[in-house]
Amino acid sequence: MPLYIYALIFSLFAASAQAQQIDNFSYPDINAFMSTIGGTPEPLRAPVSDDVDVRQTDLSVRVLPDRKLPPALSRYRDMHYRLAYKTGPAPLIFLIAGTGSGFDSPRLDYLKALFWDAGMHVIMLSSPTNHDFIASASSTGLPGLGREDARDLHTAMSLAVEHARDEKGIEITEYRMAGFSLGALNAAFVSHLDETLGQFNFTKVLMLNPPVDLYSSIQRLDALSDTKVEGISNTESFYEHIFDKLSRHFARSGDTDVEAGLFTSIQTSEEALTDAEMALLIGAVFRFAAADLNFMTDVINGTGRYAPPGATIKVSTSLTPYLRRALFCDFNCYVQSQLWPSWNSRNIEKTINDMAYETSLRSIEGHLVDNPNIAAITNADDFILDAGDYAYLTQLLGERAYVYPRGGHGGNLQHVNVTARMLSFLEGTE
């Protein structure tokens, strides 16, 4: 196990004797990058209904009636969401996707089935940093500020509930909420806002692998895309390198099951991905999410960084050249070049550190610290957190911080023990 993981685990156990540190955990003893990519092995997953057996539908609702979009992006005028619903009265849980992810991401789809099986209506929402939400529901077109994103999400939730009632006649007994990664941070801020508004009065809020300080966490994610791999000079050669490894492995084994081969047999073969290769693979995924964010915010605000200002982006217009330019700007670049100038123009006397603080859990700790209805699930080897974050999270939430020893960033969320913990907290049966 890498030395930094030992350091994190040591700091975690020293930070708070009250945090629920999970022992005797059957998740494989593999590194955080492998956990994040590979997820939970099939034999350890909690079973859920197949997608065809879930009563669900994809819907859309107009959130910003006055939002003007170019023709090529007209399909994003309405906010899209997924509704899974029961036939009678039931609690409704909102699920908020992680960084850059849409409402239909595989991770949210699994959680949808888990919660639907447990007797809940489910509304799945895209991350405020996803192109669909930016175009259809972000009032400023510049996501990444805790309180502003919370207002946009709260409005979107209200309209989605009203729309779901009209479309499917759902009956709601209470409201719950969960989010993954950035979506977990969003959930905390929405809960804080709703404490004042009193609209949903959430009975339970569950943060899954939350960042403590968003901007520090995105710098760690950005750094993954700069990982050095021997013989790799650029992104294109990296993908060719990974493809060659997979090809050699499948040729030797005769196996054509890519999913099983990549995350099981290949890691015990001579073609196993190194830590550096896995880190770079994760970093590349987040870099594409950052490019998506940069491009869409540029188009919405007409700043001309990637798409020429005033240019008509038609349905036939190729977006590839614009997105290629946006790939050179990571999340930190977005914060520095777009988010900070906009925020600073409205907060002249404040610094970028003030902006970072106001989008951290620390800024709303009064809402979180003694609130028995808010909890977090995370892992001792989650690379978006550092030792100080673990110490703060466990001290903040005490016994409501459930910390598993392994799983990386969300890699164990399908594990039978982890899902049981989720349900026991949400249903108040622990």
DRENVOLO-804084 format. One record per atom (N, C-alpha, C): residue in one letter; x, y, z. Coordinates in steps of 0.2 Angstrom, whole numbers, plus 5000, padded with zeros to 4 digits. Last residue first. Layout:
<atoms>
AXYZ;...
</atoms>
This chain:
<atoms>
E484750135061;E485350115064;E485350125071;T483550175054;T483550115058;T484150095061;G483350285046;G483350295053;G483250235057;E483450275032;E482850255035;E482750255043;L484750325031;L484150355027;L483550335030;F485450225038;F485450295040;F484850335037;S485250105031;S485050115039;S485050185041;L485650135019;L484950125020;L484750135027;M487050145021;M486650205018;M485950195020;R487350025026;R487450085030;R487050145027;A487149945015;A486749935021;A486749995025;T488149995006;T487450005005;T486949995011;V489249935013;V489150015012;V488450025011;N489049805012;N489049835019;N488949905018;V489049774998;V488449765002;V488449795009;H489649904988;H489749854992;H489149844997;Q489550014980;Q489049954978;Q489149904983;L490550094984;L489850124985;L489250064983;N491850084982;N491550034986;N490750054987;G492450194975;G492450134972;G492050074976;G492450324979;G491750304977;G491850224975;H493950334978;H493450384977;H492850354975;G494450204989;G494650254984;G494150304984;G494350094997;G493850104992;G493950164987;R494550065014;R494750055007;R494150075003;P494050085027;P494750085026;P495050085019;Y492750205029;Y492950135027;Y493750135025;V491850295040;V492550295036;V492750225035;Y490550395043;Y490750325042;Y491350325037;A490150515054;A490650505048;A490850435048;R489350515065;R488950525058;R489450525052;E490150525076;E489850455074;E489450455067;G490850675069;G490850625074;G490550555072;L490850785061;L490250745061;L490250685066;L492050855064;L491350885062;L490750845064;Q492950755065;Q492850795071;Q492150835070;T492950705052;T492850665058;T492650705064;L493350815045;L492750785043;L492550745049;Y494650855050;Y494050895050;Y493350865050;A495350735047;A495350765054;A494750805054;Y495250745033;Y494950685036;Y494850705044;D495950865030;D495250855028;D494850795032;G497250835034;G496850885037;G496050885036;A497550735024;A497550725032;A497150775036;D496450765010;D497150755013;D497050745021;L495450694997;L495550725004;L496250715006;I495450634985;I495250704985;I495350734992;F495850494987;F496350544985;F496150614984;D495350395000;D495050444995;D495550494993;D495650305010;D496150315005;D495850354999;A494650295019;A495350325022;A495850335016;N493150355012;N493650305013;N494250335015;T491450395018;T492050415014;T492550355015;I489850465021;I490250405020;I490850425016;A489050575033;A489450565027;A489750495027;A487450645037;A488050605038;A488450605032;I486150725046;I486650735040;I487250695042;N485350725057;N485050705050;N485550715044;P485850785068;P485850715067;P485650685061;N486950915068;N486350895065;N486350825064;D488050985073;D487550945078;D486950925075;V488651025061;V489050995067;V488550955072;L488051085051;L488151015050;L488350985057;H487851225052;H487251185050;H487351105051;G489151265055;G488551275060;G487951235059;E489851245044;E489851195049;E489351205054;I489951315032;I489251295034;I489251245040;S491251325029;S490851385029;S490151375032;R491751205029;R491951245035;R491451305035;L491451155016;L491051135022;L491151175028;S491751295005;S491951235009;S491451215014;T491551404999;T491251354995;T491551284999;E492151505006;E491351505006;E491051445002;Y493451475004;Y493151455011;Y492451455010;A493651524991;A493751454992;A493351434999;M493451654993;M492951624989;M493051544990;D494551685002;D493851695004;D493351655000;N495551654992;N495451614998;N494851625002;I495351764984;I495251704981;I495151644987;T494751894995;T495251864991;T494951794988;K493752054995;K493851984997;K494451954992;E493252174990;E493752174996;E493952104998;I492352144980;I493052174978;I493552174984;N491352054974;N491652054981;N492352084981;R491052054961;R490552064966;R490752074973;S492252024955;S491952084953;S491352104958;N492551904961;N492851954963;N492552024961;W491651824953;W491551824960;W491851884963;S492351834940;S491651854941;S491451864948;P493651794943;P493551864941;P492851884941;W493351654947;W493651704952;W493551774949;L492851584935;L492451594942;L492751654946;Q493851604925;Q493151624924;Q492851634931;S495251584929;S495051624923;S494351644922;Q495251504940;Q495651564940;Q495451614934;V494351394938;V494251444944;V494651504943;Y494951344926;Y494251374926;Y494151424932;C496151304931;C496151354926;C495451384926;N495651204939;N495951254942;N496051314938;F495251114929;F494751144934;F495051204937;D496151154914;D495851114919;D495451144924;C496251184897;C496051224904;C495751174908;F496451114886;F497051144889;F496851184895;L495151084882;L495551034885;L496151064888;A494751194874;A494551194881;A494951134885;R495151154861;R495451214865;R495351214872;R494251054859;R495051034859;R495351094863;L493051114859;L493251074864;L493951054865;Y493251184847;Y493151224853;Y493351184859;P493351074837;P493951124838;P493851164845;T492051004839;T492750974841;T493251034842;L490851044835;L491151074841;L491851054843;S490351094819;S490751044823;S491051084829;T488651134815;T489351164817;T489751104821;S487451104813;S487951074809;S488651084811;V486751184822;V486651104823;V487251074819;K487851324824;K487251284821;K487251214823;I488251454832;I488451384833;I487851344830;T488851604826;T488251564827;T488451494827;A489851714836;A489751664831;A489151624832;G489951794847;G489451814842;G489451764836;P491551744850;P490951784853;P490551804847;P492151584846;P492151654845;P491551684847;A492451474860;A492051484854;A492051564853;Y493451504870;Y493451444866;Y493051444859;R493251634874;R493851594876;R493951544871;G492051714873;G492451704868;G493151664869;T491051734882;T491651764884;T492151754878;G489651704883;G489951734878;G490551774879;N489051624893;N489251694895;N489551734889;I488851504886;I488251534890;I488451604891;V490151474881;V489551484877;V489051524880;D490851454893;D491051504889;D490551524884;T490151354899;T490151414903;T490351474898;M490551254890;M489851274890;M489751334894;F491951244891;F491651264884;F490951284885;N492151204904;N492451264901;N492151294895;L491451084905;L491351144909;L491551204906;D492251004896;D491551014895;D491251074899;A493451014902;A493451044896;A492651054894;A493250944914;A493351014914;A493351044908;A493050814908;A492450844912;A492550924913;F494250794904;F493750794899;F493150834902;R494950784916;R495150834912;R494550844906;F494350674922;F494250734925;F494450794920;V494950574913;V494250574914;V494050644916;A496350594916;A496050614909;A495350614909;G496450554929;G496550624928;G496250644921;I496250414927;I495750454931;I495850524930;L497450394920;L496850374917;L496250414921;L498450434929;L498350474923;L497650454920;A498250324938;A498150394940;A498050444934;M498650214931;M497950224933;M497750294935;E499950244928;E499450244923;E498750244925;A500450244941;A500550304937;A500050304932;D500250114945;D499950164949;D499950224945;T500050014930;T500450044935;T500050094939;L499149874924;L499249954924;L499649974930;A499849724919;A499449764924;A499649834923;E500349634910;E500149694907;E499749744912;E500649514917;E501149564916;E501049624912;S499149504928;S499549484922;S500149534922;T498249554936;T498649504939;T499149474933;Q497549644929;Q497949674935;Q498349614938;I496849574920;I497449614918;I497849634924;S495749514928;S496349474925;S496949514923;T495149644932;T495249584936;T495849544933;F494849754924;F494949764931;F495049704935;L494949704911;L495349764913;L495449764920;G494149594910;G494849584909;G495249644912;A492849644913;A493149594917;A493849594916;E492749724901;E492649754908;E492949704913;V493049644890;V493449704892;V493349724899;D493149494886;D492749524891;D493149584893;T493849404879;T493649464875;T493149514880;D495349304880;D494749334883;D494549394880;G496549264877;G495949234873;G495349264875;S497749294883;S497249264887;S496649234883;R498449364873;R498749304877;R498249264880;A497549464868;A497849414863;A498149354867;F497349534880;F496749494877;F497049444872;H498649594881;H498349544887;H497749504884;R498849664870;R499249614871;R498949564876;S497749754871;S497749714865;S498249654867;L498149824883;L497449784883;L497549734877;K499249884878;K499249844884;K498649794884;D498749964868;D499249914866;D499349864872;F497950054875;F497650014870;F498149954869;I498950124882;I498450084886;I498150034881;H499650184872;H499950144876;H499550094880;E498650264866;E498850214862;E499250164867;Y498450354877;Y497850304875;Y498150254871;F499750414877;F499550384883;F498950334881;S499750484865;S500150424866;S500050384872;E498750584868;E498650534863;E499150474863;T499350654878;T498750614880;T498650564874;N501250624878;N500550664877;N499950624878;S502250544881;S502350614880;S501750654879;I502850404889;I502250434887;I502350514886;G503950344894;G503750334887;G503150364885;E503250334910;E503850324906;E503650304899;V502150454915;V502250384914;V502850374909;K501750574927;K502250554922;K502250484922;T500250664929;T500650614931;T501150594926;D499350764926;D500050784925;D500550724927;S498150724930;S498250724923;S498950744921;L498250734944;L498250674941;L498350674934;A498050874946;A498750844947;A498750774944;D496650884947;D497050914941;D497750884941;L496450824959;L496250794953;L496550814947;R497050924967;R497250854968;R497050814961;Q496151034964;Q496951034962;Q497250974962;I495050994969;I495050994962;I495751004960;S495251004983;S495150934980;S495250934972;S495351144984;S495951104986;S495851034983;Y494051174981;Y494651204977;Y495251164978;L493251114992;L493251094985;L493851114980;D493651045006;D493751105003;D493751094995;V493050915007;V492950965012;V493051035010;P492050814996;P492650854997;P492550905003;P491250655000;P491250734999;P491950765000;N490750524999;N491450544997;N491450614995;L489150565000;L489550514998;L490150534996;M488050625012;M488550645008;M489050585007;L486350635015;L486950585015;L487450615010;V485050685025;V485550705020;V486150665020;K483350675030;K484050645030;K484450675024;T482250755029;T482350715035;T483050685036;F482150925024;F482450855023;F482550825029;N481251025020;N481351005027;N481550935027;F480751095009;F480851025009;F480850995016;Q480651235013;Q480251205008;Q480151125009;G481351315021;G480851275024;G480451245019;L482351415020;L481751415016;L481151375018;T483351375029;T483051445029;T482351445026;E483551255026;E483451265033;E483151335034;D483951255013;D483251245014;D483051245022;L485351295014;L484851335011;L484151325013;H485751165019;H485851235023;H485351285020;S485451085009;S485151075015;S485251135019;V486351134999;V485551134998;V485251125004;F487551105005;F487351175004;F486651185003;A487550965004;A487651005011;A487351075010;A487450944991;A486850924995;A486950955002;N488650984986;N488051024984;N487451004989;L489450884992;L489550954994;L488950994992;A488950784984;A488850784991;A488950844994;G489350824971;G488650814973;G488550814980;L490750804972;L490450864972;L489750874973;S490250644978;S490850684977;S490650764977;F488550624977;F489150594977;F489750644975;G487150644988;G487550664983;G488250634983;A485450644994;A486050614994;A486450634988;M483950675003;M484450694998;M485150654999;R482150665006;R482850655008;R483350675002;Y480550715012;Y481050725007;Y481750705010;E478950625013;E479550665016;E480050665011;T477950575005;T477850575012;T478350615016;I477150604990;I477750614994;I477650615001;E476450534976;E476350554982;E476950554987;I476450564958;I476750534964;I476550574971;G475850584945;G475450584951;G475750554958;K476650604934;K476550534937;K476050534943;E476550744930;E476650694925;E476450624928;D476350814942;D475950824937;D475950764932;R477450764950;R476750764952;R476250764946;A478550814941;A478450744943;A477750724945;H478350954943;H478250924936;H478150844937;E478650964956;E478050994954;E477850954947;V479950914956;V479450884960;V478750904958;A480651014947;A480550934946;A480050904950;L480451134954;L480151124948;L480051054946;S481351094965;S480651124966;S480251104960;M482551074959;M482151024963;M481451034964;A482851194954;A482751144950;A482351084953;T482951274966;T482451294961;T482351234957;H484051204971;H483451204975;H482851224970;L485051224962;L484851164963;L484151164966;D485251364963;D485051334957;D484751264958;R485651374977;R485051404975;R484751374968;A486851304976;A486251274980;A485651304978;D487651384968;D487451314965;D486851284969;E487751484977;E487451494971;E487151434968;R488451424987;R487851454989;R487451464982;G489751374981;G489251334985;G488551364985;L490151384964;L490051424971;L489551394975;G490151324953;G490751314957;G490751354963;P489551384937;P489451344943;P490151344946;L488951494928;L489651494931;L489651454937;G487751534924;G488151494919;G488851494921;T486851584933;T487451624931;T487851594925;S485951484934;S485651554933;S486251604931;S485751334927;S486251374931;S486151454929;A484951264919;A484751274926;A485151324930;S485351234906;S484651234907;S484451264914;A486751234905;A486351274900;A485651284902;I487151164917;I487451234915;I486951274911;F486551044915;F486251084920;F486551164919;D487250994903;D486450994903;D486251044909;H488550994907;H488351044902;H487551054902;N488850994925;N488750964919;N488451004914;T488951064937;T489551074932;T489451034926;P487851024944;P487851094942;P488451104937;S487550854939;S487950904943;S487850974940;S485750804937;S486450814934;S486850864939;L484750704947;L484950774944;L485650774942;M483350604950;M484150604949;M484250664945;I482250554962;I482350604957;I483150614956;V481350424968;V481950444967;V481950494961;H480350354981;H480350384974;H481050414974;M480750204990;M480750274989;M480650294982;G480950064993;G480350094994;G480250174993;A482150004990;A481950014997;A481350054999;D482150004977;D482049944980;D481849954987;W482550144976;W481950124974;W481750054976;F483850134981;F483350164985;F482650154982;L484450054970;L484550034978;L483950064982;A484150124959;A483850054960;A483950034967;K484950234962;K484250244960;K483950174962;L486250184962;L485950204969;L485250214968;Y486450154949;Y486450104954;Y486050124960;D486350284943;D485850234941;D485850174946;L487450344948;L486750364951;L486250314949;R488450274941;R488450274948;R487750294951;P488150304927;P488050234930;P488050234938;S487150454925;S487750414926;S487650344929;D486050534922;D486050464920;D486650424921;F486350664925;F485850624929;F485850554928;G488150674922;G487450694921;G487050654925;S489650754930;S489250694928;S488450714926;G490450854935;G490350844927;G489950794925;T490550774950;T490850824946;T490850804938;G489050674953;G489750704955;G489950744949;A487250714955;A487850674952;A488450714954;I486150684968;I486450734964;I487150704962;L484450634971;L485150614970;L485550664966;F483150644982;F483550674977;F484250644977;I481850534987;I482550554988;I482850584982;L480350534995;L480750554989;L481450564991;P479350405003;P479850465003;P480150474997;A477650384997;A478350354998;A478750414999;P476050314991;P476450364995;P477150334997;G476250204977;G475850234982;G476250294986;T477050164967;T476350174965;T475950204971;K478650254965;K478250194967;K477450214966;Y479850294952;Y479350314957;Y478950244959;A481150384946;A480950324948;A480450324953;L481650504934;L481150494940;L481050414940;R482950614929;R482650544929;R482250534935;Y482950764919;Y483050724925;Y482750654924;H483450904910;H483250834910;H483450804917;M482851064907;M483351024912;M483050954912;D482851134891;D482451104897;D482951064901;R483851174882;R483451224885;R483051204891;Y484651074876;Y484751084883;Y484351144886;R484351074862;R484151024866;R484251024874;S485151184858;S484451194859;S484151134863;L486351194853;L486251174860;L485551184862;A486351244841;A486651174842;A486551154849;P485751374842;P485451314839;P485751244841;P486251444858;P486351434851;P485951374848;L485051504870;L485551454868;L485651454860;K484451604883;K484551594876;K485151554874;R483251594896;R483951574894;R483951564886;D482051624901;D482351674897;D483051654894;P481651514909;P481251524903;P481551574898;L482451394916;L482551464915;L482251484908;V481751274917;V481951304923;V482051374922;R480651154910;R480951224909;R481151254916;V481050984911;V480651034914;V481051104912;S480850814907;S481250874907;S480750934908;L481250634911;L480750694910;L481250754909;D481250464910;D481650524909;D481150584907;T480550344922;T480550384916;T480950444916;Q480150184930;Q480550254929;Q480450284922;R480150054939;R479650094936;R479950164936;V481349924935;V481249984939;V480650034936;D481649824927;D481149814932;D480949874936;V482649864919;V481949854915;V481449844920;D483749864927;D483449934925;D482749924922;D483549744941;D483749764934;D483349834932;S483749784958;S483349774952;S483649794946;V485249734966;V484749784965;V484349764959;P486349664978;P485949654972;P485449714972;A487949734983;A487249724985;A486849714979;R489449654978;R488949704977;R488249684980;L490349554979;L490249594985;L489749644984;P490449494966;P490249454972;P490049494978;E490949604958;E490249574958;E490049534964;P491949724967;P491849664963;P491149634964;T491649904964;T491549844969;T491549774965;G492949984954;G492249984958;G492249924963;G493950014946;G493649954946;G493049944949;I494350154949;I494250124942;I493850064942;T494450154963;T494050204959;T493850184952;S495350044965;S494650044968;S494250094964;M496550094959;M496150034956;M495450024959;F496750204967;F496650214960;F496250154957;A497050144980;A496450184979;A496250194971;N497549964979;N497650044980;N497050084978;I496649834989;I497049864983;I497049934983;D496049724996;D496549764998;D496949784992;P494249724993;P494949694992;P495449754994;Y493049725007;Y493349755001;Y494049735000;S492649685020;S492849635015;S493049655008;F493249745035;F492949765029;F493149715023;N493549755049;N493349695046;N492949705039;D492949915053;D493449865053;D493149805050;I492750085051;I492450025049;I493049965049;Q492450215062;Q492950185058;Q492750105057;Q491550335065;Q491450265065;Q491950235060;A492250455077;A492050435070;A492050355069;Q492850465090;Q492050455089;Q491850435082;A494150495090;A493950425093;A493150415091;S494950575078;S494350575082;S494150505084;A496250575073;A495850635073;A495250635078;A496950455073;A497150505078;A496650565079;F496350405062;F496250365068;F496450415074;L496850495052;L496150485053;L496050455060;S498250485052;S497950545054;S497250535056;F498350345047;F498550365054;F498250425057;I497850365035;I497450315039;I497650335047;L498750445029;L498050465029;L497650425035;A499850365029;A499850435033;A499150455034;Y499550255021;Y499650245028;Y499650315032;I499450335009;I498850305012;I498950285019;Y500750365007;Y500250425008;Y499650395011;L501350245004;L501550275010;L501050335012;P500350114996;P500750174996;P500850215002;M500449945000;M500050005000;M500450065000;
</atoms>
